Amino acid sequence: MAREGRLKGIDEPETAEKNYLKALEGGLLKIMSKMGISTVDSYCGAQIFEILGLSNEVVDRCFTGTPNRLGGIGFAKIAADIFYHYQQAYDPSKGSLEHWGFFKYRKTGESHALNPEVIKLLHKAVRTPGVLNGHFADGYAIYKEYSEHLRRQSPTSIRDLLDFSPGRSPIPLEEVEPIEAIMRRFSTAAMSMGALSEEAHTDLAIAMNRIGGRSNSGEGGEDPARLNTERNSATKQVASGRFGVTPAYLVSAQELQIKMAQGSKPGEGGHLPGHKVSEKIASIRLTTPGVALISPPPHHDIYSIEDLAQLIYDLRQVNPEAQISVKLVSEAGVGTVAAGVAKGRADAVLISGDSGGTGASPLSSIKHAGMPWEIGLAETQQVLRANGLRDRIVVRTDGGLRSGRDVVIAAILGADEFSFGTLAMIAEGCIMARVCHRNTCPVGVATQDPKLRAKYEGKPEHVIALFAFIAQEVRELLARLGYRHLDDIIGRTELLEQIQTDDPILDAIDLTPLLAQPDTPSPRHFMANPNYDDPNDLGNRLAEAVVAAIALNQLPFYREVRIANTDRSVGARLSGRLMQMGKTDLPPDSVHVLFRGSAGQSFGAFIPQGVRFTLIGEANDYVGKGLAGGTIVVRPPDEATYDWSGNYIVGNTVLYGATGGTLYVAGRAGERFAVRNSQGCAVIEGVGDHGCEYMT
């Protein structure tokens, strides 16, 4: 091509070859770094992907052992597709390659479920004058046009290949649970103030608080001025970067969500481009304006299910009133992980699908990573039921939900609750310009540019109208199926059947694995969370003693106590109680506790200003996790005969996610010391590998 002059600006074949190899190497290195793989030898044969849409014949021959659950096309169809695209590329009658609209909609390109016509209908529906004040039917009629338009389109999702099976006789709509009850199952997906504009982010919170649902703060904290107001996000996310995760942030939540991964980009950490890190965003996240923020792919305090259970315990200590949820992605084996989450004492698990990724996700990740939520949700439901765990944990899903029909199908596949990201943004005015990551959103929804934010025209009422429409459609479908409550259809996969489309590609897919049910009489849906709180542990007793001293105006408080390695998260409950009492700026050493012994995990977690913990002995992992202004001192006993400076006295991942405060350690720490530390200060005599990486 270079010799023939077909590559603009490149005349030498050697240059073309170098550019081609550079592009291939760049893509390979990008994937390897995201997945934590250091060498090409480790990448070869690693099978870090799974397959959707290929036949077992192809997989067995070319991708032996790779997960492939639904089947698909064979070699003949693959060859035909390659030949077709080759003909299109080298057709002499065409002067340039066609734009297929893979990322951004094109009329003659790839089919998009949320195309401009669909978006316009939804905008019109939620903006119907008086839609929440006497003219609901007018807006709902337009919404039904939107919903029907989705159904008439070419299938773009697995659920588009499913339909409801005939069964019970329909019942009157009046007998079905009300809109308000259904909307309480809804939430907005995790989108940070940073990915979204402040106006869009705040309106989501207001709307969800008004309908009894929950908005999700996303990763990156929240403006303290919004906490405990109508603008407060009910769900606060705790992600691997721990940006903005302070005790006040945690205490203000109805739900705390541990984000293990994101459906649109599994294996990658959160990423906020530098041009979206404004002065305000930087102040909330305790970082520098204009500097890109990339969270670590893993939580560095979670390397096993037991570690996850420890973080769940930490968060429950800070805010015992909040539910704890864990966000997982739809992938092979997610059911087993979800069972571990349930055993780790979480209240809810979220299965996130590949169609999400709003606000800041790279387009390459949105297009080429993740799996549909239908697959992960079905597996999670099956594994939880098979292990007798389904009734004790809420199962939630997100990732491209678009209608009441989607909600009903998700419920039948096993979901108790449902989260919406992109659709909620569209209700606010998003036009799917696909420039979220560039900070150039033309309607002010996903930008930090003040001039563009001024163009934002969304209102909380638009979001409320959207969820009311979806809930009403759910009611109509329940009535048609003959059921009065969503709980009645959760896990009832006999209510679904695969349709034939007369398209050989789509009909080659086998959805039988999604509709399978374990042979067990165990419950199909959530019933009640067990009580996991232990009022008699050391952290609780200590917190109550300090609260009593404050009530009697008996500060400063001093106490000496014995501590054992079974005493975990000591300090977290105290921090939460102080935040609830508004004691955010106590004078230094207002509370001083001297511990003797071997402290368990997460010693001094989240302790705020005015609290000092002195430990004579040693401590396990996660000392000072989320330290928020307090002081921690760890030293050996006076009678110790060894060299203090050469002795490991605290464990791994110390000061992870600290947002302030001071740590003094007479000795050494293990690996990953002060990873993702923001404004915490430490004096220590040595650390293991990866110390002080990615501090802001």
N, C-alpha and C positions, 0 to 999 in steps of 0.2 A: 504493500500500500504506500509506503514511503517512497519507493522508487517511482511509482506511478503518479506521485504528487497528490495522493488522495488524503494525506494527513496535513491539515493546514499548519504551516509554520515548521514542519519537520521534513527535512530532505534526506537525511542519512538513516538507513535501516538500523544502524547500531544505536542511534539516539532513540528511535522508536522502541527497540527492544529494551533498552535501559528504562525508559518510562513505563513500559508495560510491567517489567519485573518490579519496579519500585512500587507501582500501584498494588500488585499482588502481595508484595511483602508488607506494605502498609496495612492492607486489610487483614492479613494473617496476624500481624503483631497486635492489631487492635483487638481481635477476638481473643488471642492468647492472654493479653493483659486483663481483659474483662473477666476471663474465666480463671485467672490465677495460675496460668501455666507458664513456666519459665523457659522451657526448651522445646525445640521442634520435635525431638524424639518423644517427648511426653505428649505432644499434641497428636502425633500420628497414631491413629487407632484408639484415641481417647473416648470416642463415641459420646461427645458432650452434647449431642443433639438427639431428638427423637423425630419420628417420621409421621407425616400426615398426608394421606392421599396417594400412596404407592402400594402396589399389590405385594402380597407376601413373596411372590416369585422374584420380584425385583429386590426386595429387602434381603431375602435369604442368600441371593447370589452376590449382591453388591454391598450390603450393609449388615452383614451377619451379626445377629445379637442385638441390634438396635431396636428399641421399643417401637412398635407399629400396631396400633390397636384397632384401626378402622378399615384397613385395606385401601384399595384404590386402583389406579391405572397401571397397566403393564408396559412391557418394552415396546410393543407396537404403537401405542398411543404416544409414548415419549418420543419415539422416532418420528412420528408424523408431526408432532409439535415442533421438533427441532427443524425439520425440513420446511415447514410452513414459515417459521421465523427467518430461516436462511433465505427463502425466496423473497420475503418482504424486505430484508436488508439489502439484497443485491439486485432488486428489480431495477433494470435500467430506465424504466419510465418514471421512476421517482427520484427527485432531486435530493431529498434528505430523508432521514429516518423519521418514522411517525412518532408522535408523542402519545404514549400509551396511557397516560394518566394514572400511573401506579401510585403516586403520592397525592397529587392534586387532581381533582375531577376534571375530565375532558369529555365532551359529549360523545366523541367517537372512540373513546378509550375504555379502559377497564370499568366494570360496574362498581359503583360505590353505593352502599346502603343509604348513607347520609349525603345525598346529592343536593344541589341548589334548590330543586323543586320541592323536595321533602323539607328542607330547612325553612324555606319560605312559608310553607303550610304551618309548621310548628310555631314560627314567629307570629304568624297571623292569629293562630289559636290562642296563645297565651296572652296576646295583647288585645283581645276582644274587649271593647269597652264594657265595664261593669261585670266582667266574667266572674268575679267573686262576690258580686252584689246584685243578684237577681237575674243575671244573664249567663249563667253557667251553661245552659243548654246550647246557646249560640256558639260559645267557644268550643264546647265539646263536639258539636257537629263538624267543625273544622278539624279538630283533632282526629275525629274518625276518618276524615278524608286522608289525613297524614298516615294514620295506621293502615288503612286499606292500600295506600300507595306503597308502603313498605311490603305488604303481602304480595302485591302484583309484580314486584321487581324480581329480577333474576336472583336465585339464592346466593347469599354471600356469607352465610353462617351455617353451622351444623344444625341449629334449631330450625332453619328454614326448610330442612328435609324431614321435619317431624310435623305431625298433625294430631289432633285429639281423636281418641278412639270413641266410637259410640258406646254408651253405657247406660247410666241412669237417665230417667226422664227429667227434662228441665224443670226448674222451680221458679216461682215468682221472684223478681228482683228484690222485692221488699223483704224477703226472708233472708237475704244475704247480709253478712256483717257490713257495717257502714264504712263509708270512705275514710272517716277519721281513724278507725281501728286499723285499716290497711296501711294508711300513710305512716303510722307509727313504726312500721317495719322498714321504712325507707331511710336511706342516708345518702349524703353526697360523698363521693369517693375522695380519697386523700389528694388534695391539690393545695400546695403551699401558697402563702402570701409571699410572693417572689416569682413563682410560676404564674400566678394570677395577679391582677392589679388589686390594690387594697379595696377598691369599691366592689369589684366582683366577688372577692373572697368574703367580704363583710356581708353582702346581700345573701350569699348562700347560708351563712350562719343565722341571720335573722329569719329567713324563710323556714329553715328546718326547725328552729326553736319554736316558731309559731305553730307548726303543724304537729309537734311532738316527735319529730324525727331527729336525726343527728347530722350535723355537718362535721367534716373532718379537717383539722387544721393543716394536714400534710406535714412534711418534714420541714423544720425551720423555725419552730416556735410561733409565738403570737404576740401581737402588740399588748403589753400589760394593761393599757387603757381599756381593752375590750374584755378582759377577764371579769367574770361574774356580772356581765351585762347581757342584754339581748343579743349583742354582737359576738358573744363568746361561742367559740366552736365547742360543741359538746364532746366530740372525740378529739383527743390530743394524741398525735402520733409520736412514737419514740423510734427513730430510725438509727442506722449505723453511725451517722455523723453526729448525732446527739446535739445538733444545732438548736439553741434556744431552749433546751430541756432544763428548766429550773424547777425548784420545789413549788413555786407559785403557779407555774404552768401546769404541773402535774395535779396539784390540789384543785384546780379550777375545772377539772374534767369530770364528765359523767362516765366516760370510757377512755381507757388508755390502750392504744393500739401499738403493738410491737411489729414494725414493718421488717419482715425477713427478706422480702424481695418484692419487685413490682411486675405486674402481669405483662406489661408491654416490653420489659427489658430484664428478664430473669438473669441473675448473675451479675448485674451491673448495680453500682451504687447510684444514689440520687445525683443529679447534675443540674446545677443552676448556672447558666453562662454568666460571665463577668459583667456583661452589659445589662443584666437584670438585677445585679447586686447594687441597689441604690443605697444612699446614706441610711435611710430608715431600715431597709432590709438588713444591712450590715450591722446596725445597732442592735436589732433583735437577735441576730445570729452570732453576735459578738465576734465579728470578723471585719475585714477591710473592704470598703466600697470598691467596686470594679474588678475584684478578684474572683474568678470562677470558683465555685464550691462543688467539689466532687466527694460524695460520701464513700467510705470504703465498701467494697462489695459485701464483705461479711460484717456482722457485729463482732468486734474483737473481744467481747466478753461472752460470746456464744460459739462454742465449738462442739456442742453435743446437746441432746435433749435435756440433760441434767442442767447444763448452763442456762438453757432457755427457761427451765423451771425456776432457776435462781433469779433471773431478771423478773419473771412474773411475780415471784415472792417479794423482791425489792419494791416493785411498783405498788403491790398490794399493801405493803407496809406504809408507804408514803400516803396513799389515798385508799383506805379500806372500803370506801363507799363506791368507788369506781369499778366498773366491769373491766376485765382485762381481755383484750382480743389479740390474736396473732394473724398477721397477713401473710399468706403463702401464695405461690403461683401455681397455676394449672400445669402440671408436668407429671411424667411417669413416676409413681411412688409417692405422690402427694398424700394419698390416703393413709399410708403408714405414718408419715410425718404428722398428719392431722390427729391420728390416734395418740401420738406422743404428746401433742399439744394438749389434748384432753387430759391425759394422765399427768401432765405438768401443771394442771389446775388452772388452765385458762377458762374464761367464761364463754368465749366465742372464737371461731376460726373463720377467716375470710379466704375464699378461693378466688384468686384474681386471674382474669382471662387476658388474652393477647390483644384485644381490641382497645384497651385503654391507652394511656399515655398522653395526657393533655398537659399543656402549660410549658413543658421544657424538654420532653423526651426527644432524643435524636430520631430523625425520620428513618434511618437505617434500622434502628432497634424496633420502632413501631411496626415496620414492614416485615422484618425477617426474624423476629424473636418471639418466643412465647407460644402457648397453645390455647385453644378455645376453652372458655370456662366450663362448657358442657362436659368435656372429658374429665377434667379434674374434679368437678362437683360430683359427677356420678361415681367416680372412684372413691371419693371421700365418704359419701353416703354409704356405699357398700361396705367399706372397711370399718367405719364407726359402728354400723349395725352388727356386723359379724363379730365385733369385739365387745358388744354390749355397752358401748360408750355414747350412743347417739342421743340419749335422753338427757345427758348432763352438759351438753355444749350446744350453743347456737351456731348454726352453719349459715354463712353469708356468702354472697357472690357478687362480683362486679366484672366489668370489662366489656362495654359495648351494649348494655341493656338499652332497648329503644322503645319499648311499648309495654302495655299491660299483658299482651300475649307472651312476651319474653318473660315477664314476672311469673306467669302461671306455669310456663314450661320449666323455669328454674325451680319453682316450688315442687313440681312433680319429680324433678331430678334430685331434690333433697334440700333445697335452700329454705331457711326460716326467714331470712332478711335479705335485702337487696340494695345495692349501692349504685349510684349513677354519677358519672363524671362528665363526659362529653355532652350528654343530653341536657344536663343542668346548665352547662355553659352556653349551649345553644339557646336555651330559654332566656338567658341573660342578654343574648344578642350576638353570640359567636356565629360567624359565617363560614367556619372551617377553611380559613385562608391558608392554613398549614405554615404559618410563620411564627408560631409561639416561641420557638427557640431563638428567633432573631430579635425579639423585643419590638417588633413592628406591627403588632396586631392592629388592624385598621379600625376596630370598633372598641378598643380600650379594655377588652376582657383579659388578655394575657400579655400585658406590657407594664413596664415601670416608667415609661416615657410620659411625663406630665401632659404634653400636648396631645398624645394619643389617648391617655386616660380621660381627658376632658370630653372625648367623643363617646364615652360609655353612657348608654341609655337604659341599662337594665334596672329592674326593681325587684325587691323580694316577692312582690305579688306575682310576677311572671313565673318565678320558680314554684310558688305555691300552686298556681294554676296548673302547671305541668304535672305535678304530683297528684293533684286532685283528678285530672283527666286519666292518668295511668291507673289510679285506684278505682275509678269508675269503670274503666275497661276490664279490670280484674273482676269486679263485681259481676259484670255482665257475663263474662266467661264462666265464672263459678256457677251462676244461675243456669247457664246453658248446659254445664256438665252435671248439674243436680246436686251441688254442694253449697253449704251455708258459710263455711269458714275456710280460710287458707290452710289452717292446720289439717283439715280433712283430706287434702290432696297431697300433702308433702310426702314425698317418697313413693307415691302411688304410680309407678312407671307403667302399669298396665293401662293407664289413661292416655298413653302416647303410642303412636305407631309411625314407622317410616313410610314416607310417600314415594311413589315412583314418578320421576320427572321426564322420562324418555330422553334424558341426556346421559349418554354412556359413561361420561366421567363421573357425574354425580351418583348415578345408580350403581357404580362400582364400589361405592362406600357402604360399609356394613355397620349400622348403628346398634346392632344387637347388644354389644358389650355395655352400651350406655343404659340400656333398659333392663339389664339383669338385676335380680334381687337375691340377696343371700337367704339361704334356707334357715331362717331364725324368726322366732316370734317377738324379737326385741322391738322397742318403740321405733317409729319412723321419724319422729321429730323431737325437738327440744321440749323438755318438760320443766326441769328446775335445776339450778346450780346448787351443788353442795356448799355448805358454809366452811370456808377454808381458813377463817381467821382464828388465831390462837391468842386470846387475851392475856395469857399467863407468861408469855415469853419475856425475856429480859428487856427487849426494846420497848414493848408495851408498858411494862411496869415503870421503866425509866421515864417514858413520856408522860405518864399520868402523874408521877411525882413532880416533874417540872411544871406541868399545868397547874397542879395544886399550889405550888410555891408562887407562881405568878398570880393566881387568884387571891392569895393572902399577902401579896406585895412583899414576898420574902426573897427577892433577888438581891445579890447574886446567889446562885444555887451551887452547892458543892457536895459531891458524894463519891465514896470509894466503893467499888464493887468487884467481885470476881467474875471473870468471863471465861467461857469454854468454847471450843471450836464448833459446838452445836448451836451457839448463839449467833444467828445470822442477821445481817442487815441492821445491826444495832445503830441507832441514830436516825434511820429513815422515818420511823413512826414519830419520833420527836420533831423532826423537820416538818412533817405534814401537819402536826398539831399546832406548831408555831405559826405556820402559814395561815391556817384556819383562823387563828386568833389575831392575825394582822401584825405579828411580831417579826417584821422583816428586817429591822435595823437595830437589833439589840446592841448595847454597848459591849466592848470586848470582854470576854470571860464572864458574861452574865450567867452562863451555865458552864460549869467545869466538872467533868466526870473523870475520875482516875480509875482505870481498869487494870487488873492484874490477871495474867493468864495468857491463853492462846485464843485469839479472837477468830470467829468463823468468817465466812465470806461476806463481802460488802460491809466491812467495818467502817463506820463513819459515813455511810452513803448519804449524799444530799444534805449534809448538815449546813445550816445557814450561818450568817454573820452573828457573832455573839456567843457561839457555842464552841467550846474547846474539849476535845477528847484526848486524854493522855493514856497511852497503853504501855505498861511495863510488861514486856513479854514478846509476843510475835503475833502476826496476823496472816490469814490466808489470802486468797485472791480478791481483787476488786476493792482494795482499801481506797476510800475517798471517791468512790464512783459518784459522779455528778456533784462533787463538792461545790458548794454554793456560797462561800464566804466564811465558813467555819475554819477552825484550826485543828489539825491532827498531829500528835506527837507519838512516835513509836520508838521505843528503845529497849535494849535488854535490861534485865535486872542488874543491880549494882554488883551482885556476887558473881556475875558471869565471868568466866576466866578466859574466854576466847577473844580474839581480835574482833571488835565490833565492826570495823570497817570492811572486813572480808567476809562477813557472815550474811547470808540471805535471811532477812528478818520479816519481809513482806512478800507476798506472792506475785502472781502475774496480773497484768492489766490494771495497774494502780493509776488512779486519777483519770480513768476513762470518762470522757464527757464532762470534766470539771468546768464550771463557769465562774469560779472565783475561789478565794480562800488560800490557805497555806498548809503545806505538809512538811514535817520535819522527821526524817528517818535516820536513826543512828545505825547504819548498816546498809545492805544492798536490797534491791528489788529484782523481781524476775523479769520476764519478757514483756514487751509491749507497754512499757512504762510511759504514762502521760500521753498515750495516743489519743488524738482528738481532744486535746486540752485547750480550753479557751480561758485565759486570764487566771488560771490557777498557778500558784508559785510553789516550788518544792526545793528543799535542801536534802540531798541524799548522797550516799557514799559510793554508789555504783549501781548500774542497771544492766539487764540482759539485752538480748537482741531487740531491734526495732524500737529502741527508746526514743521518746519525744518526736515521733513521726506525726506529721500533719497536725501541728498545733496552729491555732489562729489567735 
